[in-house]
Amino acid sequence: MLRPEKMCRVSVTGSKRTMERTIEAVHDLDMLHVTEYDGSWDGFEPGNSLSGTNEVSDKLVTVRSLQSILDVSEEDAGPTRVVTDEAIEEQLEAVRTAVNDLDDRRDEVRDELRAVEDRINTMAPFVTLGIDLDLLRGYDSLSVVVGEGDSDEIEAELEDSDVGTFELFTEDGVVAVFAQAEKDALQDALVGATFSRLEIPDGDGDPSTYLEELEHEKQQLESKLSTVEDELDELRLDHAGFLLAAEEKLAIEAQKGEAPLTFATTENAFIAEGWIPDERYAEFERAVSDAVGDAVDIDKIEIAEYDSEGHAESHEEVEREGGNGGEPVGSSVDAPESGRQPQETVADGGVITMGDDAPPVIQDNPSGVRPFEDLVEVVNRPKYGEFDPTVAFFLTFPAFFGFMIGDLGYGLLYLALGYGLYSKVDSDVLKSLGGVGMWAGGFTALFGVLYGEVFGLHQLGEIVWGGHPPMHKGLQPAYSNYALAWLTLSLLAGTAHLAAGWVFDFVENLSHGLWDAITESGSWLLMLFGLWAWVFSGANGAAPDFLYTAEAGVFAGNPYAWGFTGLPAINLFTIPGLGAPFSAWLILFFAGIVLLALADPIEVVEFLNVLVNVLSYTRLAAVLLAKAGMAFVVNLLFFGAYVDSKGGWHFGIGGMPTIPEGTESVMYHGYEVTSVTFPGLVHSGIAAALVGVLILVIGHLLVLVLGITSAGLQGVRLEYVEFFGKFFEGGGKQYNPFGYERNYTTED
């Protein structure tokens, strides 16, 4: 689980006359992640596409173009079907002709419609002006310009110009100028005025009548466009299933036809290499051999073991003998000297590999953990040689989330929302988020039972635990020590979480040697444990009393007496000049700094990460109290609350006590009530109760949503920033096997 699935590199070698059958067999298995040959071997060239691949690609382009025109989607597929080459040849041409004809007609109508709409927009100012169109042009001695502008400015400019007699007609900012002058002279005279010239449209008579004709023409074109689009929609319904199936069949054929482009070939032979899961090698070898026979050699070249940097640590070599029929396959070919480091050098009878490409990554997690893989990939896909943090994410994030919200009601709602996403949507990412939501909701409900809360109310604690749930959030004065306990527990959880990250890093660095692991990772562990052991020992007042003392310690003084009273200080000597004791725990801390400096002096400036990173986990307790406080306020406004003589508060679910004037307390439901904090809207009349219901519903919905945005984001932040940053880099290659998952076609 912490490592990806073990991969092995395999080589398939054979005569070119068997290449097509080999491609068919390997494609059907959908197992081999093909390594692309880079052309670096003497005597070998990248292969050529199979015969007919170009024609297949052309048809595939045609099919996808038709799908785009018809707006075909997966929902239009219908049942799977057998699609033959003859059917594609005959039906595709007929569909192409019909679709292209309609598409051309649609484009023509759209062009005409755009032209009419432009003319309508152009005509609008002339309708406002109200002058017949034929009166705006055709004069021998007059020049006419029409535009939008300020008539006073225009008139002033014309009066100051050399333009002779003129007259203006204006209406709502549209101005027509008639002048006895050349048109160019008139336009020059208007340069200084606020005036935007308009082209006088073609047409005669009243512009309003002409506009009505254009509007009618527009309606006719819109009707034609609707008719064409309806016909296209009918074609989509008739042929969508065929197009989807044809695309799938052609895509498979194109994939097979282009496969030799990744092979190393000679005139008579080919070599294909790639990665498969090691445990499936026997299945792969058996299936290909059954399909092709002894005409190909199938060899396992290596079993990949890589360190965190992607460097090979070990591999299994299997010598390859000559190829089929005495052809020169896999012998006497020298691997080139290049910048990369080939896994193996080839000599006579040796093996050939196509490079040192790292194997693809198949994350090896149980089904219940897999939804968290998408959250890990938000950062990056794990590299083949590093730990996969998905399981650690699964073990901690739902617990963090559930601890922070801790309510049965909210938990069940999160669980339901997660199940809805997981079961109802098709997107893999949303399904994964649904799975994560189900786990987070389950832990929220579990902690809710332990806290005895449902939607912030404590009736669950009364029913399940007889009024004494094993845990409290710490809002009530009687249980305020629990708030301090959760703060302490957050620090301890942070220490453990970070330590796990550095332990992972230590194990990964062991591949470089024990000394590297000690200096690069062990140094941080020493600093972490040294500093926080010193803090929890309380040496020299390093921490508040509630963290460790027997009298105030929350772990010693809680109802279950967990008994933690702090670590021993182990003071060794008094620091001269300061009078402060020096604890043995600090020796670990400073030893870690020294080791870190030996590994990388620059990193020493970050030594306080062991403090600030752990303090970052106090957000767990902070969000816990914040969300509990929000739910408390919502319930307080609706139900009201009263306080008993011991400082405990109770919601007025069954009613609200009244303390008679002159009386200090009153017995109510077995409690000596000393004061009423708030009477509650539900007890304050019908109008107030209706407002209270609105506040209750909206308030709890707000807490529910903010639980996702606060507890969810804060929990994810702790994983990504604090935990992943200690050991995880990512950058793995996705496993993309040569094959095709059929959705629309069948071969039966």
N, C-alpha and C positions, 0 to 999 in steps of 0.2 A: 504493500500500500504506500509506503514512504518512497518507494522507487518506482519508476515507470516499468512497463512490461519489458522483459529482456528481449532484445532484438538480435537477429543474426543476418549477416550479409550472405546472399546466395548468388550464384552465377549459373546462368543457363546458356550452354554453348552447343551449337549445332550447325548443320549444313543449311545454306540459304533455301534449299528446296523444302525444308521443313519449317521455315520461319512463320509462315501464315498459320499453320496448324498449332505451332507453339504459342503464338500470340492469342489465338482463340482459347486455348486451354488456360493460359495464365489470366486472361481477361475474365473468363468465367469464374475463376477462383476469387477474384477481387481481393487479393492478398498482398501482392508484391508492390512495394513502394520503390519505383524504378529510379535508379541513379543515372543521370544523364551523362553520356560520354562526352568528354571535352575535346576530343581530337588530338590528344597529346601522345598517343602511342605510335611508334614507328610501324608502318605497314597496315594500320587500321584507320578507317575513315568513318565518320558518322553515316548511318544508313540513309536510304531514300524512302520516301513514302511508298506504300503499296500501290499497285496499279488501280486506277479508278478513284483514288482518294480525292483528287481535285474536283471531280464531278460530284462526289458526295458532299464536299464542302460547299460547292455552289448551290446544291439543292438545299442544304442546311441553311444557308444564308437566305434563300428564297422563303423557306418555311418560317423562319423567324421574322422575316419582314412581313409576311402575311399575318402572323400572330400579332405583331405590333399594330398593323392597320386595323385588324378586327378587334383589338383589345382583348385577346384571349387570356383567360386566367385558369388556375388549377381547378376552380370550381366547375369549369365547363367540360371537364375531362370525360365523365361517364365511365363505363366499365372498361377494363383492360381489353386489348384486342391484339390479334395477330395482323401485322402489317407486312405485306410482301413488297419486293422491289417493283413488281408489275403494278401493284396498286398505287404505289407512290408515283410511278412513271405516268400512269393514266390520270389518276384523280388530281394529282398536284397541278398539272397543267390546266385542267378545267377550272380548278379553284383559283389558280393564279389569274387566269384570264377574267373570270367573273369579278374577283376582288379588285383587280387593277382598273377594270372598266368603271366600276362604281367609285373607286377612289379618285380616278381622274375626273369623273362627273362631280364628285363632291368638291374637289379642288376648284373646278371651274365655277360652280355655284358660289363657293366661298369668296372667290375673287370678285365675282359680280356683286355679291352682297357687300363686300368691303367698299367697292367703288360707289355703290348707291349710298351707303352710310356716309362716305366722305362727301358726296354731293348734298346730302341732307344737312350735314354739319355746316357746309359752305353756304347753304341757302338760308340758314336761320337768321343771320344779320339783315339780309335783304327783305325777309318777311317783316322784321321789326321796322325797317325803313319805310316799307309800304309803297314803293315806286315800281311801276311795271318795268320788267327787265329790259324790254326793247327800247325804253326811254333812256336807258343808261349807256347806250352806245349807238354808233352809226351816224354821228354828226360830222359835217364838213368843217364848220367854223367853231365848234365847241369841243373842249376837252372835258372829260368826266372822270373823276376818281372817287372811289368809295372806300371808306375805312372806318375804323373805330378810333375815337379820340375826343379831345376837348374842343368843342365848336368855337368857344370864345378865343382860344389861342390860335386856332386855324384862321379865324376871321382877321385877327390882328396881324398875323404873318402875311396874309394875302394883301391886306391894305398897305403894308409897308413894302411890298414887292412891286415888280414891274408888270405883274399880271393885270390885264385890263379889267373889263367888267366881269364880275363873278356873282354867283348866288349859291347859298348853302341851304341844304335840306337836312335836318337832323331829327333823330328820334331815339331816345334812350341810349345815347352815346354812339350811335351809328350815324355817320356824316357822309352826305353826297355833295361834292363840289362841282359845279358847272362854271366854266370860265372860258372867256374868249382869249385863248393862249395855246401855244404848243403844249403837248402833253408833257414833254420833258421839262419845259419851263415851269409848268404848274407843279410838277413833283418837286423840282428844286425849291420852289417857293415854300413848300410845306415841310422842308427839312427841320426847321427850327421849332415846329409845333409838335405837341403830343398827338401823334397820328400813326396808326398802323394800317397800311393799305391792304385792301381785300381785292382779290380777283373777281371780276364780274362774271358770273356763271353763264353758260349757254342757256338759251330758252327765251320765250317771249311771254308777255302778258303778266298777270298778277302773280307775284312770287308765292303767295299763299296757295293758289291753285296748283302751281308747279310743285310745291312742297307736298301737297296732298297726293299728286301723281307719283312722286318719289316714294312716299310712305306706302302707297299701294303696291308699287313695284317691290319694295322691301318685303312686304308681307308675302308676295308671291314667291320670292326667292327663298324666304325662310321656310315656306311650305315645301318647296322643291328640296331644300336641304334636309328637312325632316324626313321626307320620303326616301331620299337616298340613304340616310343614316338608318332608317328602318330596314331597308333592303340589306344593308351591310350587317345589321344585327341579326337578320334572318340567316345570312350566310355564316355568321359566327355560331349560331345555334346548330346549324346543319353540319358544319365542318370543324368545329373546335376540337372535338375528340380525335378526329383524324389528324389534324395538324399537330396536336400534342404528341400523339403516338408516332407520327412521322418524324417529328423533331427528335424524339428519344431514340428511335431506330437509327436515324442518320448520325446523331451524335455518337452513338456506340460505334458505328462503322467508321466515322472519322477518327475516333479515338484509337481504334485498332489500326487504321491505315497509317496514322502518323507515328505509331509506336516505334518503328525502325529508326526514326530520327534520333532516338536516344541510345541506339545500339552502337557498338563498335563492330565494323564489318570489314571483311576482305572480299575478294572477288567471289569466293565460294562459301564463306562461313560468316557467322555472326556470334557476338557475345552480348548478352543482356545481364545486367546486375541490378540488385536492389536489396531492400530490407524487408524481412517478414518477422512476425513474432516467433521466437525460437521454439516455443512449444508446438507450433504448427508446421515446422519444417517437414516432418514425416508425412503429414497430410499433403503438403504442397508437392513434395517429390513424388509421392504415389499418384496423385491426380494427373500431374503433367506427364509422367511416364506412361500411365494408362492411356492417355490421349494421343501421345506422339510415339511412344515405344522407345526403342534403343537408339533412335535417330538423334537424340540430344543427350548431353551430359549435364546433370544437375549437381552442383557442388555447394556445400556449406563452406564458405571461405573463412568466416570468423564469427565468433560470438562476442558481441560488443560489451565491454566493461569500460566505462568512461568516468573520469574524475569530474569535479565540478567545473573545471575549465574546458571540458569537452575533449580532453586528451585521452587517447586509448591507454588503458592500463593493462589489458590482456585480451587475447583473442585466440580462437582455435583455428589452426591452419589445417586444411585438407588438401593434399596434393591432387592435382588433376592430371590424368593421362591424356593421350592424344584423342582427337575427335573422331567423328564417324567417318568410316571409309578411308582412313589414312590421311584425311585432310589436315592441314597444319593449324589445328585449333589449340590455343593455350600453350604453345611451346615456342621457344626461341624468340620471344618478344620481350624487349627490354622496356621497363617502365622508365619514363623520361625523368631527368633531373630537373625539377622545377621548384618553385617556392613552396609548394605543398609537400607534405611528407607522406608518400604512399604507405599503406599499411604493410605491403609486402613487395619485395623486389623479385622479379620474375627471372628465373633461369630455366634451362631445359627441364621439362617435366614439372615446373612450378605452377603457380597460379597468378592470375592477372586481376587486379582490382582497378576501379575507375577513379580512385581518389580517396581522400581521407574525410569525405563528407560525414558529419555526425549522423547517427541513425535518427529517424523520426521518433516522436514521443507518443506512446499510447499510455495514458494514465491508467493505472491499475488500482481502481478503487471499488469497493462494494457498491451495490446499486443505491443504497440509502445515502451514500456519501457523494455520489456523482453530481447532484444538483449544485454542490459547492465548487465544482470544477470551473464553472463559468465565472464565479466570483474571483477565483484565483487568476483566471485568464484576463480579467480586467487589468491586472498588473502585467502579467505576461504568462506564456506557457512555460512550464518548467523545462529546463534543459535535461537532456538524457542523463547526464551524470550528476545531477543534484537532487536533493530531497524534494519530493512533491509535498507542499504544505497543505494539501486539501484535507487530509485526515485531521491534522492539527486544527485547521480552520473549523472543521465539523465539530470537533470536541470542545472548542472554546467559544466560538461566536454565539451559538444558541444559548449556552449557559450564561454568557455575559448579558445577552439581550433579555433572557427570562429573569435574571436577577434584577436588572434595572427596572423592569415593568412589574413583574411579580403580582399578577392579578388573574384569577380564574376567568372572569368575564372577558377581559381583553384578550387573554390567551386563546379562548375558544373562538373569538372573532378572527384573530390572526390565523388560526388554524383553518377556519372556514374560507377565509379569503385566499390563503395559500392553496387550499385544495381546489378552489374554483379556478385559479390560474393554471394549476398543474393539470387539471382534467379537461378544461374547456378550450384552451388556446392551442394553436399549432406551432407557434414560435418556440424553438428550443430554449432560447434565452429566458422567455417568460415562464416556460415550464420549470426551468431551473430556479427562477425566483420564487415560483410557487412552492417548490420543494423546500427551499430555504425557509419560506414563510411558515410552512407546516412545522418544521423543526423548531423554529423560534417561538411559534405559538404554543407548541407542546411544552416547551420549557417554561414559557410564561405562565401557562396554566398550572404546571407543577409547582413553581415557586409561589403562585397564588394560593394553592392549597396549604403550603407550608406557612405562608403569612396569614392565612385565614381570611383572605379578602376576595370579594367579587364586586367589580366596579367601584372599588374604594370603600365598600361597606364591610363590616366585620362580622356579619351574621354567619358567614361560612365558618369562622373560627368558633362561634358558639355551637354550631351544629356538629362539626367534625371533631373539634378538639375540646369541647366543653368549656369554651371561653379562654382556653390557654393554648393557643397555637405555639408550635416550637420556635417560631421566629416572629419578630416584629420589625417594622420598618423604622421605628424610632421617632415618629411624629408626636406620640403621646408623652407627656412629661414622665409618666411612670416607667416608660421604656426608652428614655432618651439615651441610655447607655448603648442601645443597639445602633443608633446613628453613628456613634463613635466606633462601635465594633465593625460596622460596614466600611468605615473609612480605613480602619486597620486592615481588614480583610482585603480591601482593594489594593493596598500596598503589598500585602503578601502575595496576592494573585499576580500583580505586576512583576514582582521578583521572580516568581516561579515561571511565568510566561516568557519573560526575557531570558531566563536561564535556559529554558528549553530551546529557544532560538540559538543561543550561543553554543549549546551542546550539539545541535545539528551542524553548526558551522565547524565545531571542533572535529566531529567525525569526518566531514568532507575534507578538511585540511589535513587529515591523517594521510591522505593519498600523496601529499607533498613531503611527508615526514613528520615524525613525532614533534620535533623541535618547532616546526612551522605551526603545527596545531596548538602547541603550548603558548607560543608567543602571540599568534594572531587571534586565537579564540580563548585559550585558557586565561590569558591576561584579563580579558573582560569579565570572565567568570570570577576570578579572584577579586577584582575591583568591586563587582556587584555584591558578592557575599560579604567581603570585608567591610564595605561601607554600611550595608544595611544590618549586618550583625552588630556593628558598633552602634547604629541608631537604636536598634531594638534592645540593646543592653542598657540604654539610658545613661551611658558613661558621660560624665561631665555635662549633664543636662542636655544631651544631644537630641532628646525627643520629649514630647509632652508625656506627663505621667500616665495618661490613659492608654498609652501604647504598651506599658510594661509593668507598672507597679501592682503589687498584690492588693493594695487598698483601693486604687482607682481603676485598675486594669479591667477592661471590658471582658476579656476572656476569663479572668479569674472571678469577676463579680457578677457574671450573668447567671440566670437561673439554673443553668446546667453545669456551672463551675468547670469550664473546660481547662482551667488551671494554668493558663499561660501567664506567667508573671515576668516575662522578659528573659533575655539571655544573660549569662554572667558577663560582667564587664571585663574581667581579666586584665586589670590595670597592671602594667609592668613597672613603670617608673613615673616620676613627676617631671614634666618638661621644665627645664631651668628657665627662670625669668617669667614664666607664665603661671606656675603653680598648678597647672592642669595635669591630670593623669593621662598617660599614654596607654591606650588599650591595645591588647594583642591583636584585636580585629583589624586595627589600622595597618598592622604589618602586612596582612593579606592585601589590603587596598594598595599600599605603596609598592608591594612586590608586583602587583598587576601592572602598575604604571611603568615600572622598570622593564618588564617583559614586553609591554606594548611598544616602548621606545626602541627596544632591540629589533622589533619586527618592522616598525614604520614610525620614525620619530614625528612625522607630521600628524599622525593620528592622536598623539598625546594631548593635543589641544582640545580634543573631544572627550576627555576623561570624565567630565561631569555628566555625560550621557547616562551613566549608571544611577545618577540621582534624578535628573529631570525625566528620564524615560519612565522610571517607576512612579514618580509623582503624577505622571500623565494618567495613570490608572485610577487616580482618585475620582476621575469623571464617572466611574461606575457608581460610587456612592452618591455623587452629586446628582446624577440623573435619577437615581432611585428616589432620593428625597424630593427632587423637583416634580417628578410625575406623581408621586404620592401626594404632595402638597396640592397639585392642580386638581386631582380627583377629590381630595378633601374639601376644597373650596366649592366645587360644583355641588357636592352632596350637602355641604353646610348651607348653601343658599336655598336648596330645595327642601331638605328635611329639617334644617335647624340642628342645633347641638346644645347639650347642657353638660356641666362639669360636676363631678362628684367630689366628695371631701378628700379623696386621695389624689386628686389632680387629674384623673382620667376623664376623657370626654366621650360622650355618647350621642349618636345621631337620634333625632326625634322621629324614628320610623313608626313607632306605635303611638305616637302622641307627644305632647310637650308639657312638662310639669309646670305648675305655677307656684311660685314661692310667695306666700301671703306676706303682705306688708308688715314689717316688724318682726319677721321670722328670718333667721339666718339660713335655714335649710329645711328640706322636706324630703321624706322618703318616697322614692319613685322607682318601680321595677327592681326593688332590692338595693338601690343605691341611695346614699345620702346626697341629694343634689344641693349644691351650694350656690350655683349661678346658672343662668341661661345665656349662652354665648350669642345665639341668634335664634329667634323663634321659628324661622323657616317659612318660605313662601307657601308651602302646601298647607300650613296651618293659619294662613292669614287671609282667608276669603277666596271666593271662586276666581276672581280676576287675577289675584296674586298667584293662585295655584296654576292657572293657565300659563302665565308668564314663567312660573317655576318649571313647568313641564318642558317648555321651549329651552330654558337654560339647561335643564338636566340633559336633554337629548343632544343639543349642540355642544354642550360642555364636554360630555363623554366622547362624542365623535372627535372633538378637537384633541382630547387627550390621546385617543386612539391614533390619530394621524401624526401628532407630534411624537408619539412613541416610536413610530417608524423613522421619522426624520431626525430625532435626537438619539434615542437608544440604538437604532439601526446604524446611523452614520457614525456615532461615537464608537460603537463596537467594531465596525469595519475599519475605522481609522486606527484603532489599537492593533488590529491584525496587520493592516498594510504598512503602517509607518513604524510602529514599535517592534512588532514581531518579525514580519517578513524582512525588514531591513537588516536583521542580524545575520541572515544566512542565504536569502533567496535573491537570485539575480534574474532568472528567466531567460527567454530567447530560444526556446526549443522549437524544433521543426514539426509541423503538423503531419501526422500520418495520413498520406493520400494515396491509397493503393490503386493500382491499375485495374480498373473495373468500373462497373456502372450499376447503380441500384435502380432497377426498373420500377416505374410507377404507372406507366400508361400502356405498356406492351407486354405481351407474353409470347413465349416461343412454343407453347403447347397448342 
